[in-house]
Amino acid sequence: MTNMVITRGNPMVSQCAFTFDDGPMRIPIDAWLEALEQGGARGTFFLTGEWFDRYPAKAREMIARGHELTTHTYHHRRMADVTKAVFFEELKLAELAYQEATGRPAPAFMRFPYASYRQENLEWLREWNYVLVEGEDTVDWSGPPSAQLVKQVLPKLVNGAILMFHANEIAKETPMAVKSLIQQAQAKGLAAVSVSELLHSNGLIADERSWQVRFKPVPQDFLQSEQWKQVADEEELRQLAADSLEWGNPKAPSGAGAYVRWLQTLSARVKSDGDTRFVARSFADQYWAYAYASVRGDRLVLEDFATKEAHADALVYILQWAAREASALGCEWVTSTKDMRLIHTLCEQLGFEAEIVLQKE
């Protein structure tokens, strides 16, 4: 898709989009979510990379609740004032934060903080095939009372409207106004949809961008290889499922039947083909980590991994195992799309040649 600035959807389609910038830093975002959901609406949130790094669990929850999340630079910079190198660093850091928080590729559409951009910035966006989404400024950033905000926005509530709100401590009145405006939209026959759906009404599909970290495998002598073993039989699987369910792994299920569902997930990995590896680290009569990897050409891909402990050394053990396994298999690289920035730092400390690169497949 060539770069373009989108300010509204298709005026012939009865849709509108409620969009929110920033993400609150001092107050919960739940009031905004509840305001949307009471009216059966889905919102699109343009959030900074800093927000994704602070609230990864909330990001996953919002997506699970049907809302759309995308980026708003990493540090909320005035992008018209930065160099090209800083411009792309802000985009890349925001994409990495989004991907690590959500486990998904980052959508290639965004919004500039303060609507601060110049023509040259649009040319730079074109290099990454981005869409810039603007819309109707509701001026809620000035903190008006909800009744005044409704009065200001109501005339703008038409087919294809993209309404730009904020979700932060200044716009405390916005959720109350949104409740009323969604009711008004419904009365007009307007469906409050995500920006992606609004783009579809214009015949546009935004790209997605995904990064990976990769490093050259160099076996290390101090790997405690006796602690790692292939997970195979039913008894090992049951113990691993029981132990790892308590680690706080965001991929593990919760609630009624969580153990059975998690055991089924892990069992499916054992039944995979010969190009996969499913190993676990056993220590002091319990499991402390697992790694699920596959061989793809010249790469050993870390598909999933988890550790009992949150500290970095727990991940170091997985990287050391992966380096040894990849070297034995003759793989040129070990790659991962999880914890990319941390893995990159740890690899540098371990003496592995490492880089974070755009995933091309």
ChimeraX attribute file (.defattr): number of C-alpha atoms within 10 A of each C-alpha:
attribute: neighborCount
match mode: 1-to-1
recipient: residues
	/A:1	13
	/A:2	11
	/A:3	18
	/A:4	16
	/A:5	14
	/A:6	17
	/A:7	14
	/A:8	22
	/A:9	25
	/A:10	17
	/A:11	14
	/A:12	10
	/A:13	15
	/A:14	19
	/A:15	25
	/A:16	27
	/A:17	28
	/A:18	23
	/A:19	25
	/A:20	20
	/A:21	23
	/A:22	21
	/A:23	22
	/A:24	18
	/A:25	14
	/A:26	8
	/A:27	12
	/A:28	14
	/A:29	17
	/A:30	14
	/A:31	15
	/A:32	21
	/A:33	18
	/A:34	16
	/A:35	22
	/A:36	22
	/A:37	17
	/A:38	11
	/A:39	17
	/A:40	14
	/A:41	22
	/A:42	24
	/A:43	23
	/A:44	21
	/A:45	28
	/A:46	26
	/A:47	27
	/A:48	27
	/A:49	28
	/A:50	20
	/A:51	23
	/A:52	27
	/A:53	17
	/A:54	13
	/A:55	15
	/A:56	19
	/A:57	13
	/A:58	17
	/A:59	22
	/A:60	18
	/A:61	13
	/A:62	20
	/A:63	14
	/A:64	10
	/A:65	12
	/A:66	14
	/A:67	20
	/A:68	20
	/A:69	25
	/A:70	23
	/A:71	27
	/A:72	27
	/A:73	28
	/A:74	23
	/A:75	15
	/A:76	17
	/A:77	18
	/A:78	15
	/A:79	20
	/A:80	18
	/A:81	13
	/A:82	14
	/A:83	11
	/A:84	14
	/A:85	8
	/A:86	13
	/A:87	19
	/A:88	16
	/A:89	14
	/A:90	21
	/A:91	22
	/A:92	19
	/A:93	19
	/A:94	27
	/A:95	29
	/A:96	29
	/A:97	26
	/A:98	29
	/A:99	25
	/A:100	21
	/A:101	22
	/A:102	22
	/A:103	17
	/A:104	16
	/A:105	18
	/A:106	24
	/A:107	21
	/A:108	22
	/A:109	25
	/A:110	22
	/A:111	22
	/A:112	20
	/A:113	20
	/A:114	13
	/A:115	12
	/A:116	13
	/A:117	16
	/A:118	11
	/A:119	8
	/A:120	11
	/A:121	17
	/A:122	16
	/A:123	14
	/A:124	15
	/A:125	21
	/A:126	16
	/A:127	10
	/A:128	16
	/A:129	19
	/A:130	24
	/A:131	25
	/A:132	18
	/A:133	20
	/A:134	18
	/A:135	20
	/A:136	16
	/A:137	16
	/A:138	19
	/A:139	15
	/A:140	23
	/A:141	19
	/A:142	9
	/A:143	16
	/A:144	18
	/A:145	15
	/A:146	20
	/A:147	13
	/A:148	13
	/A:149	20
	/A:150	20
	/A:151	12
	/A:152	16
	/A:153	19
	/A:154	14
	/A:155	8
	/A:156	15
	/A:157	21
	/A:158	18
	/A:159	21
	/A:160	26
	/A:161	23
	/A:162	28
	/A:163	20
	/A:164	23
	/A:165	23
	/A:166	25
	/A:167	29
	/A:168	20
	/A:169	16
	/A:170	14
	/A:171	19
	/A:172	21
	/A:173	19
	/A:174	27
	/A:175	22
	/A:176	19
	/A:177	20
	/A:178	22
	/A:179	20
	/A:180	16
	/A:181	22
	/A:182	24
	/A:183	16
	/A:184	15
	/A:185	20
	/A:186	15
	/A:187	10
	/A:188	13
	/A:189	13
	/A:190	21
	/A:191	20
	/A:192	25
	/A:193	21
	/A:194	23
	/A:195	27
	/A:196	18
	/A:197	17
	/A:198	25
	/A:199	19
	/A:200	13
	/A:201	18
	/A:202	17
	/A:203	10
	/A:204	13
	/A:205	16
	/A:206	18
	/A:207	15
	/A:208	14
	/A:209	20
	/A:210	20
	/A:211	21
	/A:212	21
	/A:213	23
	/A:214	26
	/A:215	23
	/A:216	20
	/A:217	27
	/A:218	19
	/A:219	18
	/A:220	12
	/A:221	9
	/A:222	7
	/A:223	17
	/A:224	12
	/A:225	13
	/A:226	9
	/A:227	15
	/A:228	20
	/A:229	13
	/A:230	14
	/A:231	21
	/A:232	14
	/A:233	10
	/A:234	12
	/A:235	10
	/A:236	14
	/A:237	18
	/A:238	18
	/A:239	14
	/A:240	23
	/A:241	23
	/A:242	18
	/A:243	15
	/A:244	22
	/A:245	20
	/A:246	11
	/A:247	16
	/A:248	15
	/A:249	13
	/A:250	13
	/A:251	12
	/A:252	18
	/A:253	16
	/A:254	14
	/A:255	6
	/A:256	8
	/A:257	9
	/A:258	15
	/A:259	18
	/A:260	13
	/A:261	15
	/A:262	20
	/A:263	19
	/A:264	14
	/A:265	14
	/A:266	17
	/A:267	18
	/A:268	9
	/A:269	16
	/A:270	20
	/A:271	11
	/A:272	12
	/A:273	9
	/A:274	9
	/A:275	10
	/A:276	19
	/A:277	23
	/A:278	21
	/A:279	21
	/A:280	24
	/A:281	23
	/A:282	16
	/A:283	12
	/A:284	7
	/A:285	6
	/A:286	13
	/A:287	21
	/A:288	20
	/A:289	24
	/A:290	22
	/A:291	22
	/A:292	19
	/A:293	24
	/A:294	19
	/A:295	17
	/A:296	11
	/A:297	11
	/A:298	13
	/A:299	21
	/A:300	28
	/A:301	24
	/A:302	22
	/A:303	16
	/A:304	15
	/A:305	19
	/A:306	22
	/A:307	23
	/A:308	18
	/A:309	13
	/A:310	11
	/A:311	9
	/A:312	12
	/A:313	12
	/A:314	15
	/A:315	21
	/A:316	17
	/A:317	19
	/A:318	23
	/A:319	24
	/A:320	22
	/A:321	22
	/A:322	25
	/A:323	25
	/A:324	19
	/A:325	19
	/A:326	24
	/A:327	18
	/A:328	11
	/A:329	13
	/A:330	14
	/A:331	19
	/A:332	18
	/A:333	22
	/A:334	25
	/A:335	23
	/A:336	20
	/A:337	24
	/A:338	21
	/A:339	17
	/A:340	22
	/A:341	18
	/A:342	12
	/A:343	24
	/A:344	20
	/A:345	13
	/A:346	18
	/A:347	22
	/A:348	13
	/A:349	11
	/A:350	14
	/A:351	11
	/A:352	19
	/A:353	15
	/A:354	20
	/A:355	18
	/A:356	18
	/A:357	12
	/A:358	11
	/A:359	12
	/A:360	8
	/A:361	4
